[in-house]
């Protein structure tokens, strides 16, 4: 019984695998382009046209963004955007608009695009690590 339990635990741990990284192409160029349209319509008023933020508004690009999000997951970022943005109407972005804006943010932060769109699935987003440098 103990052996079966131990095998069951190790099998589960192995199947989970290491988290993916934003450096491994977790969004597509097309998705990023849709995200820019959404960003320009909903986010740019506060965060600026180049994602550089402003007075009391955080940067969404560059060193400041990476300092805030390094080591967190795409799901953490999704939750923050989905529940608090836009500031004038928190929680009004759809799940699809949220991941599209994230794809645009990833593109601006020079994370490479890939062949698969960034998903809305929380379990998958939780497995995508945001890191300053490529692993």
C-alpha atoms as one frame of an Amber mdcrd trajectory, in Angstrom:
protein
   0.000   0.000   0.000   2.782   2.423   0.828   4.571   1.586  -2.436   1.425
   2.233  -4.468   0.902   5.582  -2.735   4.509   6.607  -3.342   4.280   5.666
  -7.018   1.061   7.598  -7.353   2.636  10.729  -5.902   5.761  10.569  -7.991
   3.731   9.993 -11.161   1.653  13.086 -10.441   4.716  15.192  -9.786   6.342
  14.064 -13.011   3.291  14.737 -15.130   3.016  18.318 -13.870   6.443  19.135
 -15.307   8.207  22.430 -15.005   6.255  25.615 -15.613   6.358  27.089 -19.082
   7.887  30.491 -19.593   6.832  33.645 -21.407  10.141  33.196 -23.245   8.776
  30.086 -25.015   6.266  31.684 -27.395   3.017  31.567 -25.399   1.005  33.953
 -27.625   0.715  34.658 -31.344   1.454  37.790 -33.359  -2.185  37.880 -34.482
  -3.382  37.732 -30.877  -0.974  40.539 -29.945  -2.352  42.708 -32.772  -5.897
  42.196 -31.453  -4.566  43.004 -27.991  -3.105  46.305 -29.202  -6.512  47.337
 -30.549  -8.105  46.478 -27.188  -5.277  48.175 -25.267  -5.575  51.366 -27.329
  -9.341  51.461 -26.761  -9.405  50.605 -23.051  -5.973  50.894 -21.396  -3.925
  53.579 -23.153  -5.821  56.455 -21.561  -4.237  55.645 -18.188  -1.199  53.498
 -19.008  -0.137  55.574 -22.012   0.226  54.680 -25.677   3.614  53.030 -25.054
   2.639  51.195 -21.829   4.886  53.458 -19.747   2.313  54.400 -17.138   2.338
  57.745 -15.395   1.622  59.357 -12.060   0.285  56.596  -9.813  -0.216  54.332
 -12.855   2.175  51.398 -13.182   4.339  50.752 -16.216   3.253  47.739 -18.232
   6.589  47.418 -19.982  10.292  47.428 -19.327  12.207  47.107 -16.089   9.433
  48.444 -13.861   6.914  45.921 -15.208   9.396  43.062 -14.941  10.381  44.051
 -11.398   6.729  43.804 -10.369   5.908  40.556 -12.178   9.187  38.575 -12.191
   8.501  35.125 -10.754   4.728  35.394 -10.915   2.458  33.558 -13.339   0.424
  34.645 -16.315  -2.622  33.687 -14.223  -1.585  36.246 -11.585  -1.402  38.919
 -14.274  -4.698  37.760 -15.803  -6.431  37.996 -12.412  -5.086  41.500 -11.758
  -6.188  42.806 -15.134  -9.521  40.975 -15.194 -10.650  42.100 -11.747  -9.225
  45.620 -11.481  -9.149  47.039 -15.016 -10.070  49.341 -16.449  -9.860  51.514
 -13.358 -13.053  53.351 -14.328 -15.017  50.096 -14.751 -13.179  47.249 -12.966
 -14.033  43.737 -14.061 -15.637  44.702 -17.358 -12.991  43.234 -19.691 -13.920
  39.826 -21.041 -11.585  36.880 -20.559 -10.677  36.963 -24.255  -9.950  40.708
 -24.191  -7.796  40.204 -21.106  -5.570  37.543 -22.703  -5.336  39.613 -25.880
  -4.118  42.628 -23.886  -1.663  40.324 -22.109  -0.389  39.071 -25.476   0.208
  42.671 -26.514   1.996  43.378 -23.224   4.183  40.304 -23.759   5.022  41.472
 -27.286   5.955  44.975 -26.078   8.127  43.406 -23.372   9.951  41.488 -26.130
   8.824  38.010 -25.154   8.788  35.998 -28.390   5.563  35.060 -30.155   4.759
  31.440 -30.919   2.296  29.330 -32.878  -0.376  28.962 -30.190  -2.567  31.689
 -28.738  -2.369  32.535 -25.066  -5.341  30.656 -23.591  -8.034  31.824 -21.209
  -7.693  28.608 -19.179  -6.570  29.371 -15.583  -4.737  26.060 -15.204  -2.641
  26.690 -18.290  -1.993  30.337 -17.418  -0.860  29.255 -13.949   1.872  27.163
 -15.595   3.331  30.124 -17.526   6.034  31.922 -15.546   6.809  35.581 -16.119
  10.568  36.063 -15.725  12.999  38.876 -16.474  15.373  36.584 -18.283  14.961
  33.507 -20.423  15.434  30.256 -18.514
